Amino acid sequence: IGSISVCLSSLHLFPGVSGVTVVTQKPPAVTVEKGETVTMDCNLGSVTGSNCYWYKQSPGGVPQFILVYYHSWGSPSYGSGFSSPKFNSNHQSRSDYRLIINNVQEGDSAVYYCKTWDSSASLLLFGSFTFSEHELITDKAARVWLTHVCLCHQLYIYISD
């Protein structure tokens, strides 16, 4: 039996100097058994009515676009190599979005993060992160844990007309 851990980054958004919008993801980390379903939530803060983009970064890899979802769409639009029913998305409100990963396997162990666009400020809102540690630990019972510890960094972007 194996356990799989994923880490979610916290995304900080700064639309100009008038205020601070913070995009939050929860839970910050989750451990599940192989074959289970995991859900990750992203709150876009004061940005409503916008698309929510989800990305995955495996250890040593580059971020990969999983999907984009808009609250009025019936289904998400997928990036190359990602599809339903493995990956899905829905929303709880115009600013709360959820990524769903079904039948979790070792290859799903990664850092996941979300991104949006603030059209009122012509601002692309996203964050970046780095891994500080990646360990593969096996015990006598042949249980496997993939542990990802990530440090979240703020990325400030301001686009003026």
LUMKE-849170 format. One record per atom (N, C-alpha, C): x, z, y; atom name. Coordinates in nm, 3 decimals, m for minus. Each point is the difference from the previous one (the first is absolute). Layout:
<pts>
+---------+---------+---------+-------+
:      c1 :      c3 :      c2 : atomo :
+---------+---------+---------+-------+
:       X :       Z :       Y :    CA :
...
+---------+---------+---------+-------+
</pts>
This chain:
<pts>
+---------+---------+---------+-------+
:      c1 :      c3 :      c2 : atomo :
+---------+---------+---------+-------+
:   0.086 :   0.000 :  m0.117 :     N :
:  m0.086 :   0.000 :   0.117 :    CA :
:   0.090 :   0.000 :   0.123 :     C :
:  m0.029 :  m0.083 :   0.094 :     N :
:   0.083 :  m0.007 :   0.120 :    CA :
:  m0.079 :   0.031 :   0.124 :     C :
:   0.069 :   0.051 :   0.099 :     N :
:  m0.061 :   0.025 :   0.130 :    CA :
:   0.064 :  m0.092 :   0.101 :     C :
:  m0.075 :  m0.045 :   0.095 :     N :
:   0.048 :  m0.093 :   0.101 :    CA :
:  m0.028 :   0.058 :   0.137 :     C :
:   0.101 :   0.000 :   0.086 :     N :
:  m0.016 :   0.052 :   0.136 :    CA :
:   0.014 :  m0.111 :   0.101 :     C :
:  m0.080 :   0.006 :   0.103 :     N :
:   0.014 :  m0.092 :   0.112 :    CA :
:   0.007 :   0.081 :   0.127 :     C :
:   0.068 :  m0.055 :   0.099 :     N :
:   0.013 :   0.067 :   0.129 :    CA :
:  m0.066 :  m0.088 :   0.105 :     C :
:  m0.073 :   0.061 :   0.089 :     N :
:  m0.066 :  m0.072 :   0.108 :    CA :
:   0.068 :   0.034 :   0.131 :     C :
:   0.028 :  m0.101 :   0.078 :     N :
:   0.065 :   0.028 :   0.128 :    CA :
:  m0.104 :   0.037 :   0.103 :     C :
:   0.043 :   0.069 :   0.102 :     N :
:  m0.086 :   0.031 :   0.114 :    CA :
:   0.034 :  m0.099 :   0.110 :     C :
:  m0.098 :  m0.067 :   0.053 :     N :
:   0.023 :  m0.104 :   0.099 :    CA :
:  m0.041 :   0.049 :   0.137 :     C :
:   0.089 :  m0.011 :   0.095 :     N :
:  m0.027 :   0.047 :   0.135 :    CA :
:  m0.011 :  m0.120 :   0.093 :     C :
:  m0.107 :  m0.007 :   0.075 :     N :
:  m0.028 :  m0.115 :   0.085 :    CA :
:  m0.006 :   0.042 :   0.145 :     C :
:   0.063 :  m0.077 :   0.084 :     N :
:   0.010 :   0.037 :   0.141 :    CA :
:  m0.043 :  m0.118 :   0.087 :     C :
:  m0.130 :  m0.013 :   0.030 :     N :
:  m0.047 :  m0.110 :   0.083 :    CA :
:   0.027 :   0.024 :   0.148 :     C :
:   0.113 :  m0.049 :   0.047 :     N :
:   0.035 :   0.016 :   0.141 :    CA :
:   0.032 :   0.144 :   0.033 :     C :
:  m0.021 :   0.036 :   0.123 :     N :
:   0.030 :   0.136 :   0.043 :    CA :
:  m0.126 :   0.081 :   0.030 :     C :
:  m0.116 :  m0.060 :  m0.017 :     N :
:  m0.123 :   0.069 :   0.037 :    CA :
:  m0.041 :   0.107 :  m0.100 :     C :
:   0.047 :  m0.008 :  m0.122 :     N :
:  m0.038 :   0.098 :  m0.101 :    CA :
:   0.071 :  m0.028 :  m0.130 :     C :
:  m0.023 :   0.085 :  m0.097 :     N :
:   0.065 :  m0.015 :  m0.129 :    CA :
:  m0.106 :  m0.015 :  m0.108 :     C :
:   0.012 :  m0.105 :  m0.080 :     N :
:  m0.085 :  m0.018 :  m0.116 :    CA :
:   0.085 :   0.027 :  m0.123 :     C :
:  m0.048 :   0.083 :  m0.088 :     N :
:   0.075 :   0.032 :  m0.121 :    CA :
:  m0.079 :  m0.049 :  m0.121 :     C :
:   0.064 :  m0.084 :  m0.080 :     N :
:  m0.058 :  m0.043 :  m0.126 :    CA :
:   0.048 :   0.096 :  m0.106 :     C :
:  m0.092 :   0.057 :  m0.076 :     N :
:   0.039 :   0.097 :  m0.101 :    CA :
:  m0.043 :  m0.048 :  m0.138 :     C :
:   0.081 :   0.033 :  m0.099 :     N :
:  m0.030 :  m0.032 :  m0.138 :    CA :
:  m0.004 :   0.128 :  m0.081 :     C :
:  m0.090 :   0.006 :  m0.097 :     N :
:  m0.005 :   0.117 :  m0.086 :    CA :
:  m0.040 :  m0.043 :  m0.141 :     C :
:   0.041 :   0.074 :  m0.101 :     N :
:   0.093 :   0.113 :   0.010 :    CA :
:   0.141 :  m0.051 :   0.028 :     C :
:   0.093 :   0.085 :   0.045 :     N :
:   0.136 :  m0.047 :   0.029 :    CA :
:   0.074 :  m0.042 :  m0.126 :     C :
:  m0.036 :   0.056 :  m0.114 :     N :
:   0.058 :  m0.039 :  m0.128 :    CA :
:  m0.100 :   0.034 :  m0.108 :     C :
:   0.004 :  m0.075 :  m0.108 :     N :
:  m0.094 :   0.024 :  m0.109 :    CA :
:   0.069 :  m0.030 :  m0.133 :     C :
:  m0.030 :   0.079 :  m0.101 :     N :
:   0.051 :  m0.022 :  m0.134 :    CA :
:  m0.119 :  m0.019 :  m0.093 :     C :
:   0.002 :  m0.109 :  m0.077 :     N :
:  m0.110 :  m0.030 :  m0.091 :    CA :
:   0.058 :  m0.037 :  m0.136 :     C :
:  m0.085 :   0.004 :  m0.100 :     N :
:   0.039 :  m0.043 :  m0.134 :    CA :
:  m0.017 :  m0.151 :  m0.011 :     C :
:   0.081 :  m0.060 :  m0.087 :     N :
:  m0.014 :  m0.144 :  m0.026 :    CA :
:  m0.143 :  m0.030 :  m0.042 :     C :
:  m0.053 :  m0.111 :   0.052 :     N :
:  m0.135 :  m0.042 :  m0.035 :    CA :
:  m0.108 :   0.054 :   0.092 :     C :
:   0.033 :   0.098 :   0.082 :     N :
:  m0.099 :   0.057 :   0.091 :    CA :
:  m0.016 :  m0.087 :   0.125 :     C :
:  m0.096 :   0.038 :   0.083 :     N :
:  m0.025 :  m0.067 :   0.128 :    CA :
:   0.047 :   0.092 :   0.111 :     C :
:   0.068 :  m0.057 :   0.100 :     N :
:   0.045 :   0.077 :   0.115 :    CA :
:  m0.062 :  m0.059 :   0.126 :     C :
:  m0.038 :   0.087 :   0.093 :     N :
:  m0.053 :  m0.045 :   0.129 :    CA :
:   0.087 :   0.055 :   0.112 :     C :
:   0.019 :  m0.079 :   0.103 :     N :
:   0.077 :   0.038 :   0.117 :    CA :
:  m0.082 :  m0.034 :   0.123 :     C :
:  m0.009 :   0.093 :   0.093 :     N :
:  m0.082 :  m0.019 :   0.119 :    CA :
:   0.086 :  m0.020 :   0.123 :     C :
:  m0.050 :  m0.084 :   0.090 :     N :
:   0.069 :  m0.029 :   0.126 :    CA :
:  m0.101 :   0.013 :   0.113 :     C :
:   0.029 :   0.087 :   0.096 :     N :
:  m0.084 :   0.015 :   0.118 :    CA :
:   0.070 :  m0.069 :   0.116 :     C :
:  m0.067 :  m0.096 :   0.063 :     N :
:   0.060 :  m0.080 :   0.107 :    CA :
:  m0.012 :   0.066 :   0.136 :     C :
:  m0.039 :   0.125 :   0.004 :     N :
:  m0.009 :   0.072 :   0.126 :    CA :
:  m0.107 :  m0.059 :   0.090 :     C :
:   0.036 :  m0.025 :   0.124 :     N :
:  m0.097 :  m0.052 :   0.096 :    CA :
:  m0.022 :  m0.150 :  m0.012 :     C :
:   0.076 :  m0.067 :  m0.085 :     N :
:  m0.017 :  m0.144 :  m0.021 :    CA :
:  m0.116 :  m0.019 :  m0.098 :     C :
:  m0.107 :  m0.064 :   0.046 :     N :
:  m0.115 :  m0.025 :  m0.087 :    CA :
:  m0.029 :  m0.149 :  m0.001 :     C :
:  m0.067 :  m0.044 :  m0.103 :     N :
:  m0.038 :  m0.140 :  m0.008 :    CA :
:   0.117 :  m0.093 :  m0.017 :     C :
:   0.108 :   0.048 :  m0.060 :     N :
:   0.118 :  m0.082 :  m0.020 :    CA :
:   0.029 :  m0.013 :  m0.149 :     C :
:   0.087 :  m0.092 :  m0.034 :     N :
:   0.042 :  m0.016 :  m0.139 :    CA :
:   0.094 :   0.112 :  m0.040 :     C :
:  m0.003 :   0.037 :  m0.127 :     N :
:   0.096 :   0.096 :  m0.054 :    CA :
:   0.084 :  m0.073 :  m0.105 :     C :
:   0.130 :  m0.008 :   0.023 :     N :
:   0.093 :  m0.066 :  m0.091 :    CA :
:   0.070 :   0.106 :  m0.084 :     C :
:   0.017 :  m0.027 :  m0.130 :     N :
:   0.070 :   0.092 :  m0.090 :    CA :
:   0.125 :  m0.067 :  m0.055 :     C :
:   0.108 :   0.078 :  m0.008 :     N :
:   0.129 :  m0.049 :  m0.049 :    CA :
:   0.055 :   0.094 :  m0.106 :     C :
:   0.085 :  m0.054 :  m0.085 :     N :
:   0.067 :   0.077 :  m0.105 :    CA :
:   0.150 :  m0.027 :   0.009 :     C :
:   0.080 :   0.107 :  m0.007 :     N :
:   0.144 :  m0.018 :  m0.007 :    CA :
:   0.054 :   0.077 :  m0.120 :     C :
:   0.047 :  m0.076 :  m0.098 :     N :
:   0.061 :   0.059 :  m0.119 :    CA :
:   0.142 :   0.042 :   0.032 :     C :
:   0.056 :   0.092 :  m0.077 :     N :
:   0.138 :   0.045 :   0.025 :    CA :
:   0.097 :  m0.117 :   0.003 :     C :
:   0.078 :  m0.009 :   0.107 :     N :
:   0.098 :  m0.106 :   0.015 :    CA :
:  m0.057 :  m0.134 :   0.039 :     C :
:  m0.131 :  m0.008 :   0.021 :     N :
:  m0.064 :  m0.126 :   0.033 :    CA :
:  m0.044 :  m0.006 :   0.145 :     C :
:  m0.059 :  m0.112 :   0.036 :     N :
:  m0.054 :  m0.019 :   0.134 :    CA :
:  m0.151 :   0.023 :  m0.004 :     C :
:  m0.061 :   0.032 :   0.113 :     N :
:  m0.146 :   0.017 :   0.000 :    CA :
:  m0.071 :  m0.129 :  m0.042 :     C :
:  m0.100 :   0.015 :  m0.084 :     N :
:  m0.081 :  m0.112 :  m0.046 :    CA :
:  m0.143 :   0.018 :   0.049 :     C :
:  m0.057 :  m0.108 :   0.051 :     N :
:  m0.138 :   0.003 :   0.048 :    CA :
:  m0.095 :   0.003 :  m0.120 :     C :
:  m0.081 :   0.105 :  m0.009 :     N :
:  m0.096 :   0.013 :  m0.110 :    CA :
:  m0.131 :  m0.068 :   0.037 :     C :
:  m0.060 :   0.046 :   0.111 :     N :
:  m0.131 :  m0.053 :   0.037 :    CA :
:  m0.033 :   0.037 :   0.144 :     C :
:  m0.101 :  m0.069 :   0.053 :     N :
:  m0.057 :   0.034 :   0.130 :    CA :
:  m0.150 :   0.015 :  m0.020 :     C :
:  m0.058 :   0.099 :   0.067 :     N :
:  m0.143 :   0.026 :  m0.012 :    CA :
:  m0.058 :   0.028 :   0.137 :     C :
:  m0.118 :  m0.055 :   0.023 :     N :
:  m0.074 :   0.024 :   0.124 :    CA :
:  m0.134 :   0.060 :  m0.038 :     C :
:  m0.049 :   0.094 :   0.079 :     N :
:  m0.119 :   0.075 :  m0.039 :    CA :
:  m0.123 :  m0.086 :  m0.026 :     C :
:  m0.010 :  m0.117 :   0.060 :     N :
:  m0.118 :  m0.083 :  m0.021 :    CA :
:   0.018 :  m0.102 :  m0.113 :     C :
:   0.118 :  m0.004 :  m0.061 :     N :
:   0.024 :  m0.092 :  m0.110 :    CA :
:  m0.058 :   0.056 :  m0.129 :     C :
:  m0.037 :  m0.088 :  m0.090 :     N :
:  m0.047 :   0.044 :  m0.130 :    CA :
:   0.113 :   0.034 :  m0.095 :     C :
:   0.116 :  m0.061 :   0.021 :     N :
:   0.114 :   0.025 :  m0.088 :    CA :
:   0.129 :  m0.026 :   0.078 :     C :
:   0.112 :   0.056 :  m0.048 :     N :
:   0.126 :  m0.019 :   0.071 :    CA :
:   0.059 :  m0.139 :  m0.023 :     C :
:   0.095 :  m0.035 :   0.084 :     N :
:   0.079 :  m0.121 :  m0.016 :    CA :
:   0.139 :   0.043 :  m0.049 :     C :
:   0.047 :  m0.060 :  m0.109 :     N :
:   0.120 :   0.048 :  m0.069 :    CA :
:   0.125 :  m0.079 :   0.034 :     C :
:   0.113 :   0.071 :  m0.007 :     N :
:   0.130 :  m0.063 :   0.012 :    CA :
:   0.042 :  m0.057 :  m0.135 :     C :
:   0.105 :  m0.078 :   0.001 :     N :
:   0.051 :  m0.064 :  m0.120 :    CA :
:   0.041 :   0.104 :  m0.104 :     C :
:  m0.049 :  m0.015 :  m0.123 :     N :
:   0.035 :   0.091 :  m0.107 :    CA :
:  m0.089 :   0.122 :  m0.012 :     C :
:  m0.095 :   0.015 :   0.090 :     N :
:  m0.093 :   0.114 :  m0.003 :    CA :
:  m0.142 :  m0.053 :  m0.011 :     C :
:  m0.083 :   0.068 :  m0.080 :     N :
:  m0.138 :  m0.048 :  m0.018 :    CA :
:  m0.089 :   0.113 :  m0.051 :     C :
:  m0.129 :  m0.027 :   0.000 :     N :
:  m0.099 :   0.089 :  m0.058 :    CA :
:  m0.005 :  m0.031 :  m0.151 :     C :
:  m0.030 :   0.093 :  m0.086 :     N :
:  m0.045 :   0.136 :   0.026 :    CA :
:   0.112 :   0.103 :   0.014 :     C :
:   0.126 :  m0.042 :  m0.015 :     N :
:   0.111 :   0.095 :   0.010 :    CA :
:   0.000 :   0.069 :   0.137 :     C :
:  m0.011 :  m0.079 :   0.107 :     N :
:   0.000 :   0.053 :   0.137 :    CA :
:  m0.134 :  m0.029 :   0.065 :     C :
:  m0.050 :   0.098 :   0.074 :     N :
:  m0.124 :  m0.021 :   0.072 :    CA :
:   0.002 :   0.085 :   0.126 :     C :
:  m0.096 :  m0.022 :   0.087 :     N :
:  m0.007 :   0.076 :   0.124 :    CA :
:  m0.145 :   0.012 :   0.042 :     C :
:  m0.029 :   0.108 :   0.072 :     N :
:  m0.130 :   0.016 :   0.062 :    CA :
:   0.017 :   0.084 :   0.126 :     C :
:  m0.111 :   0.033 :   0.064 :     N :
:   0.008 :   0.079 :   0.122 :    CA :
:  m0.107 :   0.108 :  m0.001 :     C :
:   0.030 :   0.109 :   0.066 :     N :
:  m0.096 :   0.108 :   0.016 :    CA :
:  m0.062 :  m0.003 :   0.140 :     C :
:   0.071 :  m0.060 :   0.094 :     N :
:  m0.048 :  m0.017 :   0.138 :    CA :
:   0.078 :  m0.116 :   0.061 :     C :
:  m0.023 :  m0.027 :   0.128 :     N :
:   0.071 :  m0.110 :   0.066 :    CA :
:   0.148 :   0.030 :   0.023 :     C :
:   0.041 :   0.124 :  m0.023 :     N :
:   0.142 :   0.034 :   0.016 :    CA :
:   0.061 :   0.064 :  m0.126 :     C :
:  m0.080 :   0.019 :  m0.105 :     N :
:   0.049 :   0.062 :  m0.124 :    CA :
:  m0.004 :  m0.101 :  m0.114 :     C :
:   0.118 :  m0.032 :  m0.053 :     N :
:   0.012 :  m0.098 :  m0.107 :    CA :
:   0.066 :   0.062 :  m0.122 :     C :
:  m0.028 :  m0.057 :  m0.117 :     N :
:   0.053 :   0.054 :  m0.125 :    CA :
:   0.060 :  m0.112 :  m0.084 :     C :
:   0.120 :   0.027 :  m0.055 :     N :
:   0.061 :  m0.087 :  m0.099 :    CA :
:  m0.024 :   0.062 :  m0.137 :     C :
:  m0.042 :  m0.081 :  m0.095 :     N :
:  m0.028 :   0.045 :  m0.136 :    CA :
:   0.089 :  m0.077 :  m0.096 :     C :
:   0.075 :   0.072 :  m0.083 :     N :
:   0.084 :  m0.063 :  m0.102 :    CA :
:  m0.052 :   0.046 :  m0.136 :     C :
:  m0.046 :  m0.095 :  m0.080 :     N :
:  m0.055 :   0.030 :  m0.132 :    CA :
:   0.106 :  m0.015 :  m0.109 :     C :
:  m0.017 :   0.072 :  m0.110 :     N :
:   0.089 :  m0.009 :  m0.116 :    CA :
:   0.147 :   0.010 :   0.042 :     C :
:   0.034 :   0.111 :   0.063 :     N :
:   0.134 :   0.019 :   0.056 :    CA :
:   0.107 :  m0.004 :  m0.109 :     C :
:   0.109 :  m0.073 :   0.029 :     N :
:   0.115 :  m0.011 :  m0.091 :    CA :
:   0.127 :   0.036 :   0.076 :     C :
:   0.114 :   0.008 :  m0.073 :     N :
:   0.126 :   0.038 :   0.065 :    CA :
:   0.035 :  m0.091 :   0.117 :     C :
:  m0.032 :  m0.128 :  m0.012 :     N :
:   0.031 :  m0.095 :   0.106 :    CA :
:  m0.075 :   0.023 :   0.129 :     C :
:  m0.101 :   0.087 :  m0.005 :     N :
:  m0.077 :   0.032 :   0.121 :    CA :
:   0.062 :   0.114 :   0.079 :     C :
:   0.103 :   0.064 :  m0.055 :     N :
:   0.066 :   0.110 :   0.069 :    CA :
:   0.078 :  m0.056 :   0.118 :     C :
:  m0.039 :   0.038 :   0.121 :     N :
:   0.057 :  m0.060 :   0.121 :    CA :
:  m0.047 :   0.076 :   0.122 :     C :
:   0.046 :  m0.044 :   0.115 :     N :
:  m0.054 :   0.048 :   0.128 :    CA :
:  m0.103 :  m0.102 :   0.045 :     C :
:  m0.118 :   0.048 :   0.039 :     N :
:  m0.107 :  m0.085 :   0.049 :    CA :
:  m0.028 :   0.036 :   0.146 :     C :
:  m0.028 :  m0.100 :   0.080 :     N :
:  m0.033 :   0.030 :   0.139 :    CA :
:  m0.099 :  m0.101 :   0.055 :     C :
:  m0.066 :   0.040 :   0.107 :     N :
:  m0.103 :  m0.085 :   0.059 :    CA :
:   0.039 :  m0.037 :   0.142 :     C :
:  m0.064 :  m0.105 :   0.050 :     N :
:   0.031 :  m0.054 :   0.132 :    CA :
:  m0.128 :  m0.055 :   0.060 :     C :
:  m0.006 :  m0.003 :   0.133 :     N :
:  m0.115 :  m0.061 :   0.066 :    CA :
:   0.046 :  m0.067 :   0.129 :     C :
:  m0.095 :  m0.059 :   0.069 :     N :
:   0.025 :  m0.070 :   0.126 :    CA :
:  m0.094 :   0.055 :   0.105 :     C :
:   0.054 :   0.043 :   0.113 :     N :
:  m0.082 :   0.049 :   0.110 :    CA :
:  m0.019 :  m0.116 :   0.097 :     C :
:  m0.113 :  m0.070 :  m0.011 :     N :
:  m0.023 :  m0.119 :   0.083 :    CA :
:  m0.020 :   0.036 :   0.147 :     C :
:  m0.047 :   0.121 :   0.029 :     N :
:  m0.022 :   0.038 :   0.139 :    CA :
:   0.131 :   0.014 :   0.076 :     C :
:   0.108 :   0.029 :  m0.072 :     N :
:   0.130 :   0.016 :   0.065 :    CA :
:   0.097 :  m0.112 :  m0.036 :     C :
:  m0.048 :  m0.102 :  m0.074 :     N :
:   0.087 :  m0.105 :  m0.051 :    CA :
:   0.123 :   0.062 :  m0.066 :     C :
:  m0.026 :   0.091 :  m0.091 :     N :
:   0.107 :   0.080 :  m0.057 :    CA :
:  m0.009 :   0.000 :  m0.151 :     C :
:   0.110 :  m0.034 :  m0.065 :     N :
:   0.009 :   0.010 :  m0.144 :    CA :
:   0.041 :   0.142 :  m0.033 :     C :
:  m0.081 :   0.069 :  m0.078 :     N :
:   0.022 :   0.141 :  m0.027 :    CA :
:   0.043 :   0.021 :  m0.143 :     C :
:   0.122 :   0.049 :  m0.016 :     N :
:   0.047 :   0.028 :  m0.135 :    CA :
:   0.116 :   0.097 :   0.007 :     C :
:   0.044 :   0.046 :  m0.113 :     N :
:   0.111 :   0.093 :  m0.008 :    CA :
:   0.102 :  m0.047 :  m0.101 :     C :
:   0.112 :   0.066 :  m0.003 :     N :
:   0.103 :  m0.032 :  m0.098 :    CA :
:   0.048 :   0.128 :  m0.065 :     C :
:   0.076 :  m0.013 :  m0.107 :     N :
:   0.046 :   0.117 :  m0.073 :    CA :
:   0.123 :  m0.037 :  m0.079 :     C :
:   0.069 :   0.099 :  m0.050 :     N :
:   0.111 :  m0.023 :  m0.092 :    CA :
:  m0.011 :   0.099 :  m0.115 :     C :
:   0.050 :  m0.039 :  m0.116 :     N :
:   0.007 :   0.093 :  m0.112 :    CA :
:   0.123 :   0.087 :   0.016 :     C :
:  m0.014 :   0.128 :  m0.023 :     N :
:   0.117 :   0.087 :   0.000 :    CA :
:   0.043 :   0.034 :  m0.142 :     C :
:  m0.089 :  m0.020 :  m0.096 :     N :
:   0.033 :   0.037 :  m0.137 :    CA :
:  m0.091 :  m0.075 :  m0.096 :     C :
:   0.055 :  m0.041 :  m0.112 :     N :
:  m0.081 :  m0.060 :  m0.107 :    CA :
:   0.057 :   0.050 :  m0.131 :     C :
:  m0.080 :   0.072 :  m0.075 :     N :
:   0.048 :   0.058 :  m0.124 :    CA :
:  m0.091 :  m0.041 :  m0.116 :     C :
:   0.060 :  m0.023 :  m0.113 :     N :
:  m0.073 :  m0.018 :  m0.124 :    CA :
:   0.035 :   0.118 :  m0.088 :     C :
:  m0.099 :   0.082 :  m0.034 :     N :
:   0.024 :   0.122 :  m0.074 :    CA :
:  m0.079 :  m0.006 :  m0.131 :     C :
:   0.068 :   0.023 :  m0.112 :     N :
:  m0.066 :   0.002 :  m0.129 :    CA :
:   0.024 :   0.135 :  m0.066 :     C :
:  m0.105 :   0.063 :  m0.051 :     N :
:   0.018 :   0.128 :  m0.068 :    CA :
:  m0.010 :  m0.018 :  m0.151 :     C :
:   0.010 :   0.110 :  m0.076 :     N :
:   0.002 :  m0.005 :  m0.146 :    CA :
:  m0.129 :  m0.054 :  m0.058 :     C :
:  m0.109 :   0.013 :   0.071 :     N :
:  m0.129 :  m0.049 :  m0.050 :    CA :
:  m0.022 :  m0.147 :   0.033 :     C :
:   0.103 :  m0.066 :   0.045 :     N :
:  m0.004 :  m0.142 :   0.034 :    CA :
:  m0.098 :  m0.030 :   0.113 :     C :
:  m0.022 :   0.097 :   0.086 :     N :
:  m0.082 :  m0.023 :   0.118 :    CA :
:   0.092 :  m0.057 :   0.108 :     C :
:  m0.048 :  m0.093 :   0.072 :     N :
:   0.082 :  m0.067 :   0.101 :    CA :
:  m0.063 :   0.019 :   0.137 :     C :
:   0.080 :   0.046 :   0.095 :     N :
:  m0.045 :   0.012 :   0.138 :    CA :
:   0.086 :  m0.090 :   0.086 :     C :
:  m0.062 :  m0.079 :   0.080 :     N :
:   0.071 :  m0.077 :   0.101 :    CA :
:  m0.027 :   0.069 :   0.132 :     C :
:   0.104 :   0.052 :   0.060 :     N :
:  m0.015 :   0.078 :   0.123 :    CA :
:   0.056 :  m0.079 :   0.117 :     C :
:  m0.080 :  m0.018 :   0.100 :     N :
:   0.043 :  m0.069 :   0.121 :    CA :
:  m0.013 :   0.096 :   0.117 :     C :
:   0.109 :   0.023 :   0.067 :     N :
:  m0.004 :   0.082 :   0.120 :    CA :
:   0.029 :  m0.094 :   0.116 :     C :
:  m0.089 :  m0.006 :   0.096 :     N :
:   0.022 :  m0.092 :   0.111 :    CA :
:   0.004 :   0.076 :   0.132 :     C :
:   0.081 :  m0.050 :   0.090 :     N :
:   0.004 :   0.051 :   0.136 :    CA :
:  m0.074 :  m0.100 :   0.087 :     C :
:  m0.090 :   0.048 :   0.082 :     N :
:  m0.077 :  m0.089 :   0.085 :    CA :
:   0.063 :  m0.006 :   0.138 :     C :
:   0.012 :  m0.119 :   0.053 :     N :
:   0.056 :  m0.021 :   0.132 :    CA :
:  m0.103 :  m0.067 :   0.088 :     C :
:   0.003 :   0.031 :   0.126 :     N :
:  m0.094 :  m0.061 :   0.093 :    CA :
:   0.058 :  m0.131 :   0.051 :     C :
:  m0.086 :  m0.098 :   0.014 :     N :
:   0.039 :  m0.128 :   0.055 :    CA :
:  m0.089 :  m0.026 :   0.120 :     C :
:   0.059 :  m0.006 :   0.116 :     N :
:  m0.075 :  m0.019 :   0.124 :    CA :
:   0.000 :  m0.148 :   0.034 :     C :
:  m0.117 :  m0.056 :   0.022 :     N :
:  m0.009 :  m0.140 :   0.039 :    CA :
:  m0.100 :  m0.010 :   0.114 :     C :
:   0.043 :  m0.059 :   0.107 :     N :
:  m0.091 :  m0.024 :   0.111 :    CA :
:   0.011 :  m0.147 :   0.037 :     C :
:  m0.112 :  m0.069 :   0.003 :     N :
:  m0.003 :  m0.141 :   0.034 :    CA :
:  m0.081 :  m0.015 :   0.127 :     C :
:   0.063 :  m0.049 :   0.104 :     N :
:  m0.072 :  m0.019 :   0.125 :    CA :
:  m0.035 :  m0.147 :   0.017 :     C :
:  m0.100 :  m0.025 :   0.081 :     N :
:  m0.043 :  m0.139 :   0.023 :    CA :
:   0.100 :  m0.073 :   0.087 :     C :
+---------+---------+---------+-------+
</pts>
